[in-house]
Amino acid sequence: MDKRVYLLTIVSFVVGMIELIIGGILDLVATDLGVSVGQAGLLITIFSVTFAISAPILSVLTAKIERKRLTLVTLFVFLFGNIVAVFSPTYSILFLSRMISAASSSLLIVLCVVMAANIVEPKYRGRAIGIVNMGVSGSLVLGIPIGLMLGNTFGWRAPFIFISGLTVLSITGIYFFMGRVASTSQEVALKKQLAALKNRKILFAQLTTVILLAGHTTLYAYLTPFVKTTMGLEGTWVSAIYFIFGLAALSGGVVGGTLADWLGPKPTILATITIFGFAIFSIPYTTFALPAFLIVLAIWGMMSWAVTPPMQSYLMKTSPETSDIQISLNNSAVHLGIAFGSFVGGIVTELASVEQNATVGGLFAIVALGTGLISMVRRRSRALI
């Protein structure tokens, strides 16, 4: 497989880490800039919203630009956003910098996925997508602890300095080691590109991502209170659980991509959702024994990120003429699912109990399996008698 895929994975890791890197140091940001912790939390919210909205729009606007050149330009914009964050004198300037970083990172992740899929042989496409997505999932898993360590040691601006340095290295790597990659998408108006969602296969595939990630986040966003309530764990054990989950999530992208190459995207998607559903449903019934809980936790973590590579491969095969826009919409679907799942999880926690979050997440998985089947099953034409 083309070694440049690993370079693109590094880039996706760097730009993906910016989303949550200040998640653990919001209190430091709030104190220094004179705002509440709730207002500081909006720095993450605005990132997710901007990311979800800008990905498909920017993919359309840049459809005909050669991929290497576009990647370099977008990396410089991303670098600018982080430098603005480093020197932000006020909350409003930092808020603006987050929007710049989100918009540029949304396009960069799409570019990394699409370029990786196009520079390898077709038989390695799923694996290449999986490896790049491993960079994204790794950034989401490691963003908070890295930001926490740097922020508490050197101040809240340190994580942005760190990201800026890595961005410079990414620019260097792309410039010297990535050859020209022609655009594979035609310049099509956004309205026409989004009209692809009228295609039943594409619409329900994107819905599957939203629904499954919502089910995942319904529990994951409240995993700390869940393990504290059900197992009485504190401190070090909670950190260990997140570490184990993170390792599983990192491997999920590679597992999903490899299986997509071996079995094909469709069976891999359906199998992944099924295993995910069984795992998250089983979580509450394993809390009596820590080893059993950790095993099921690892399976859940792996499956939660294993679905993205085969899903994106499936979308690219279903609509190759709009491959870029489908990848960007799928990344938006991931963020929308995360946002919706966090919202639902909060309602369940308030109205019922955090112990019920896993069950609700499992119900989402059942619905996701249904939408996945609707996307993949061919309609039979009815003959008139």
C-alpha positions as CSV (number, residue, x, y, z in Angstrom):
1,M,0.0,0.0,0.0
2,D,1.2,3.5,-0.8
3,K,3.2,4.9,2.1
4,R,1.8,8.4,1.6
5,V,-1.4,7.2,3.2
6,Y,0.5,7.3,6.6
7,L,1.5,10.9,5.9
8,L,-2.2,11.8,5.3
9,T,-3.0,9.9,8.6
10,I,-0.6,12.2,10.4
11,V,-2.2,15.3,8.9
12,S,-5.7,14.0,9.8
13,F,-4.5,13.4,13.4
14,V,-3.0,16.9,13.7
15,V,-6.1,18.8,12.4
16,G,-8.5,16.5,14.2
17,M,-6.9,17.1,17.6
18,I,-7.8,20.8,17.6
19,E,-11.5,20.1,18.3
20,L,-11.2,18.7,21.8
21,I,-7.7,19.8,22.8
22,I,-9.1,22.5,25.2
23,G,-11.9,20.3,26.5
24,G,-10.0,19.6,29.8
25,I,-8.8,23.2,30.4
26,L,-11.9,25.2,29.8
27,D,-11.6,26.5,33.4
28,L,-8.2,28.0,32.6
29,V,-9.5,29.7,29.4
30,A,-12.5,31.0,31.3
31,T,-10.4,32.5,34.1
32,D,-7.9,34.1,31.8
33,L,-10.4,35.7,29.4
34,G,-12.9,36.6,32.1
35,V,-15.9,34.5,31.0
36,S,-17.9,31.6,32.6
37,V,-17.0,28.0,32.1
38,G,-20.2,27.6,30.2
39,Q,-19.2,30.3,27.7
40,A,-15.8,28.7,27.4
41,G,-17.6,25.4,26.5
42,L,-19.2,27.2,23.6
43,L,-15.7,27.2,22.0
44,I,-16.2,23.4,21.5
45,T,-19.8,23.8,20.4
46,I,-19.1,26.4,17.8
47,F,-16.3,24.2,16.4
48,S,-18.6,21.2,15.9
49,V,-21.3,23.3,14.3
50,T,-18.9,25.1,12.0
51,F,-17.3,21.8,11.1
52,A,-20.6,20.2,10.2
53,I,-21.8,23.1,8.1
54,S,-18.6,24.0,6.3
55,A,-17.4,20.6,5.2
56,P,-19.9,20.1,2.3
57,I,-19.9,23.8,1.3
58,L,-16.1,24.0,1.1
59,S,-15.9,20.7,-0.8
60,V,-18.2,22.1,-3.5
61,L,-16.4,25.4,-3.7
62,T,-13.0,23.7,-4.1
63,A,-14.1,20.8,-6.2
64,K,-11.9,21.5,-9.3
65,I,-8.7,22.5,-7.4
66,E,-5.8,20.1,-7.6
67,R,-5.7,18.2,-4.2
68,K,-2.1,18.8,-3.1
69,R,-2.2,22.5,-3.8
70,L,-5.6,22.8,-2.0
71,T,-4.2,20.8,1.0
72,L,-1.3,23.1,1.4
73,V,-3.4,26.3,1.1
74,T,-5.9,24.9,3.7
75,L,-3.1,23.9,6.0
76,F,-1.8,27.5,6.0
77,V,-5.4,28.7,6.8
78,F,-5.5,26.2,9.6
79,L,-2.1,27.4,10.9
80,F,-3.4,31.0,10.8
81,G,-6.4,30.0,12.9
82,N,-4.2,28.5,15.5
83,I,-1.8,31.4,15.6
84,V,-4.8,33.7,16.2
85,A,-5.8,31.5,19.1
86,V,-2.3,31.7,20.6
87,F,-2.4,35.5,20.6
88,S,-6.1,36.0,21.3
89,P,-6.5,38.9,23.7
90,T,-10.2,38.4,24.1
91,Y,-12.9,35.7,24.1
92,S,-14.4,36.9,20.9
93,I,-11.1,36.7,19.0
94,L,-10.6,33.1,20.3
95,F,-14.2,32.3,19.3
96,L,-13.4,33.5,15.8
97,S,-10.2,31.5,15.6
98,R,-12.1,28.3,16.5
99,M,-14.4,28.9,13.5
100,I,-11.4,29.4,11.2
101,S,-9.8,26.2,12.6
102,A,-13.1,24.2,12.3
103,A,-13.8,25.2,8.7
104,S,-10.2,24.5,7.5
105,S,-10.0,21.2,9.4
106,S,-13.3,20.0,8.0
107,L,-12.0,20.4,4.5
108,L,-8.6,18.9,5.4
109,I,-10.0,15.7,6.8
110,V,-12.1,15.3,3.6
111,L,-9.0,15.8,1.5
112,C,-7.0,13.3,3.5
113,V,-9.7,10.6,3.1
114,V,-10.3,11.2,-0.6
115,M,-6.6,11.4,-1.5
116,A,-5.8,8.3,0.5
117,A,-8.6,6.4,-1.4
118,N,-7.4,7.6,-4.8
119,I,-3.6,7.0,-4.5
120,V,-4.0,3.3,-3.6
121,E,-5.1,0.4,-5.7
122,P,-8.9,-0.2,-5.4
123,K,-8.4,-3.4,-3.4
124,Y,-6.7,-1.3,-0.6
125,R,-9.3,1.5,-0.7
126,G,-11.1,0.5,2.5
127,R,-7.9,-0.1,4.4
128,A,-6.5,3.3,3.3
129,I,-9.7,5.1,4.5
130,G,-9.5,3.1,7.7
131,I,-6.0,4.2,8.4
132,V,-6.7,7.8,7.8
133,N,-9.8,7.6,10.0
134,M,-7.6,6.1,12.7
135,G,-5.8,9.4,12.7
136,V,-9.1,11.2,13.3
137,S,-10.3,8.9,16.0
138,G,-6.9,9.0,17.6
139,S,-7.0,12.8,17.7
140,L,-10.5,12.8,19.3
141,V,-9.3,10.2,21.9
142,L,-5.9,11.9,22.7
143,G,-7.0,15.6,22.3
144,I,-8.3,16.0,25.8
145,P,-5.4,14.4,27.7
146,I,-2.7,16.2,25.6
147,G,-4.5,19.5,26.0
148,L,-4.9,18.9,29.8
149,M,-1.2,18.1,30.2
150,L,0.1,21.0,28.2
151,G,-2.5,23.5,29.5
152,N,-1.9,22.7,33.2
153,T,1.9,22.8,32.8
154,F,2.4,25.8,30.4
155,G,-1.0,27.6,30.3
156,W,-4.1,27.3,28.0
157,R,-2.3,28.8,25.0
158,A,0.3,26.0,25.0
159,P,-1.9,23.4,23.2
160,F,-2.4,25.8,20.3
161,I,1.4,26.4,20.1
162,F,1.8,22.6,20.0
163,I,-0.7,22.2,17.2
164,S,0.9,25.1,15.2
165,G,4.2,23.4,15.4
166,L,2.8,20.1,14.2
167,T,1.0,21.9,11.4
168,V,4.3,23.4,10.1
169,L,5.7,19.8,10.0
170,S,2.6,18.7,8.1
171,I,3.0,21.4,5.6
172,T,6.6,20.4,5.1
173,G,5.7,16.7,4.7
174,I,2.9,17.4,2.1
175,Y,5.1,19.8,0.1
176,F,8.0,17.4,-0.2
177,F,6.4,13.9,-0.3
178,M,3.0,14.3,-1.7
179,G,2.8,14.4,-5.5
180,R,0.0,16.1,-7.5
181,V,-3.4,14.5,-7.0
182,A,-6.0,15.5,-9.6
183,S,-9.5,16.2,-8.4
184,T,-12.0,13.4,-9.1
185,S,-15.1,15.5,-8.5
186,Q,-16.8,17.7,-11.0
187,E,-17.7,21.2,-10.1
188,V,-21.4,20.8,-9.3
189,A,-23.6,23.3,-7.5
190,L,-24.2,22.7,-3.9
191,K,-28.0,22.3,-4.5
192,K,-27.3,19.6,-7.1
193,Q,-24.7,17.9,-4.9
194,L,-27.1,17.8,-1.9
195,A,-29.8,16.5,-4.3
196,A,-27.8,13.3,-4.2
197,L,-29.6,12.8,-0.8
198,K,-32.7,12.1,-2.8
199,N,-31.1,8.9,-3.6
200,R,-32.5,6.4,-1.1
201,K,-29.2,4.6,-0.8
202,I,-27.2,7.7,0.1
203,L,-29.8,9.3,2.3
204,F,-30.3,6.2,4.5
205,A,-26.5,5.6,4.6
206,Q,-25.9,9.1,5.9
207,L,-28.8,8.6,8.4
208,T,-27.2,5.4,9.6
209,T,-24.0,7.3,10.5
210,V,-26.0,10.0,12.4
211,I,-28.1,7.5,14.3
212,L,-25.3,5.1,15.2
213,L,-23.0,7.9,16.5
214,A,-26.0,9.3,18.4
215,G,-26.4,5.9,20.1
216,H,-22.7,5.8,20.8
217,T,-22.5,9.2,22.4
218,T,-25.7,8.7,24.4
219,L,-23.5,6.5,26.7
220,Y,-19.9,7.7,25.9
221,A,-20.6,11.4,26.8
222,Y,-21.8,10.2,30.2
223,L,-19.4,7.3,30.7
224,T,-17.8,8.8,33.8
225,P,-21.0,9.2,35.8
226,F,-22.1,5.7,34.5
227,V,-19.0,3.9,35.8
228,K,-19.1,5.9,39.1
229,T,-22.7,5.1,39.6
230,T,-22.8,1.4,38.6
231,M,-19.3,0.3,39.7
232,G,-18.2,2.8,42.3
233,L,-15.0,3.6,40.4
234,E,-13.0,6.8,40.9
235,G,-9.9,8.6,39.8
236,T,-7.3,6.3,38.3
237,W,-9.8,3.6,37.3
238,V,-11.9,6.0,35.4
239,S,-8.7,7.2,33.5
240,A,-7.8,3.6,32.8
241,I,-11.2,2.9,31.3
242,Y,-10.9,5.9,29.0
243,F,-7.4,4.7,28.0
244,I,-8.7,1.2,27.2
245,F,-11.6,2.6,25.2
246,G,-9.2,4.9,23.4
247,L,-6.9,2.0,22.3
248,A,-9.9,0.1,21.1
249,A,-11.2,3.1,19.2
250,L,-7.8,3.6,17.5
251,S,-7.8,0.1,16.2
252,G,-11.4,0.3,15.1
253,G,-10.6,2.3,12.0
254,V,-8.0,-0.2,10.8
255,V,-10.3,-3.2,11.6
256,G,-13.2,-1.6,9.8
257,G,-11.2,-0.7,6.7
258,T,-9.5,-4.1,6.5
259,L,-12.8,-6.0,6.8
260,A,-14.3,-3.7,4.1
261,D,-11.5,-4.8,1.7
262,W,-11.9,-8.5,2.6
263,L,-15.7,-8.8,2.9
264,G,-16.9,-5.7,1.1
265,P,-18.4,-2.5,2.6
266,K,-22.0,-3.7,2.9
267,P,-21.5,-6.8,5.0
268,T,-18.9,-5.0,7.1
269,I,-21.3,-2.1,7.9
270,L,-24.1,-4.4,8.9
271,A,-21.8,-6.7,11.0
272,T,-20.2,-3.8,12.7
273,I,-23.6,-2.2,13.7
274,T,-24.8,-5.6,14.9
275,I,-21.8,-6.2,17.1
276,F,-21.9,-2.6,18.3
277,G,-25.6,-3.1,19.3
278,F,-24.9,-6.3,21.3
279,A,-21.9,-4.7,23.0
280,I,-23.6,-1.5,24.2
281,F,-26.8,-3.4,25.2
282,S,-24.5,-5.8,27.3
283,I,-22.6,-3.0,29.1
284,P,-25.1,-2.7,32.1
285,Y,-25.0,-6.5,32.6
286,T,-21.2,-6.6,32.9
287,T,-20.7,-4.0,35.7
288,F,-20.7,-6.8,38.3
289,A,-17.2,-7.9,37.1
290,L,-14.6,-5.4,36.0
291,P,-12.8,-7.8,33.6
292,A,-16.1,-8.6,31.8
293,F,-16.9,-4.9,31.6
294,L,-13.5,-4.0,30.1
295,I,-13.8,-6.7,27.4
296,V,-17.3,-5.5,26.3
297,L,-16.1,-1.9,26.6
298,A,-13.2,-2.6,24.2
299,I,-15.6,-4.3,21.7
300,W,-18.0,-1.3,21.9
301,G,-15.1,1.2,21.5
302,M,-13.7,-0.7,18.5
303,M,-17.1,-1.0,16.7
304,S,-18.0,2.6,17.3
305,W,-15.1,3.7,15.0
306,A,-15.0,0.6,12.8
307,V,-18.1,1.6,10.9
308,T,-16.8,4.8,9.3
309,P,-14.3,3.4,6.8
310,P,-16.7,0.9,5.2
311,M,-19.4,3.5,5.2
312,Q,-17.3,6.0,3.4
313,S,-16.1,3.4,1.0
314,Y,-19.8,2.4,0.4
315,L,-20.7,6.1,-0.3
316,M,-17.8,6.6,-2.7
317,K,-18.9,3.5,-4.7
318,T,-22.5,4.4,-4.6
319,S,-21.9,8.0,-5.9
320,P,-18.4,8.2,-7.3
321,E,-19.2,11.5,-9.2
322,T,-19.8,13.2,-5.8
323,S,-17.3,11.3,-3.7
324,D,-15.8,14.4,-2.1
325,I,-19.2,15.8,-1.0
326,Q,-20.3,12.4,0.3
327,I,-17.3,12.1,2.5
328,S,-17.8,15.7,3.8
329,L,-21.4,15.0,4.5
330,N,-20.5,11.8,6.3
331,N,-18.1,13.7,8.5
332,S,-20.8,16.2,9.1
333,A,-23.1,13.3,10.0
334,V,-20.6,12.1,12.6
335,H,-20.6,15.5,14.3
336,L,-24.4,15.8,14.1
337,G,-24.7,12.3,15.6
338,I,-22.4,13.2,18.4
339,A,-24.3,16.4,19.2
340,F,-27.7,14.7,19.1
341,G,-26.4,11.8,21.2
342,S,-25.1,14.1,23.9
343,F,-28.4,15.9,24.0
344,V,-30.4,12.7,24.3
345,G,-28.0,11.3,26.9
346,G,-28.5,14.4,29.0
347,I,-32.3,14.0,28.9
348,V,-32.1,10.3,29.8
349,T,-29.8,11.1,32.7
350,E,-32.1,13.8,34.0
351,L,-35.5,12.1,33.5
352,A,-34.5,8.5,34.3
353,S,-31.0,7.4,35.3
354,V,-27.6,7.4,33.7
355,E,-27.8,3.6,34.1
356,Q,-30.4,3.7,31.2
357,N,-28.1,5.4,28.8
358,A,-26.6,2.2,27.5
359,T,-30.0,0.7,26.7
360,V,-31.1,3.9,24.9
361,G,-27.9,3.8,22.9
362,G,-28.6,0.1,22.0
363,L,-32.1,1.2,20.7
364,F,-30.4,3.7,18.4
365,A,-28.2,0.8,17.1
366,I,-31.3,-1.2,16.2
367,V,-32.7,1.8,14.2
368,A,-29.3,2.3,12.5
369,L,-29.3,-1.3,11.4
370,G,-32.7,-0.7,9.9
371,T,-31.7,2.4,8.0
372,G,-28.5,0.6,6.8
373,L,-30.6,-2.3,5.4
374,I,-33.0,0.2,3.7
375,S,-30.0,1.8,2.0
376,M,-28.5,-1.5,0.8
377,V,-31.5,-3.6,-0.1
378,R,-32.5,-3.3,-3.8
379,R,-36.1,-2.4,-4.5
380,R,-38.0,-5.0,-6.5
381,S,-39.9,-3.7,-9.4
382,R,-43.5,-4.6,-9.3
383,A,-44.9,-6.1,-12.4
384,L,-48.4,-5.2,-13.4
385,I,-50.7,-8.2,-13.8
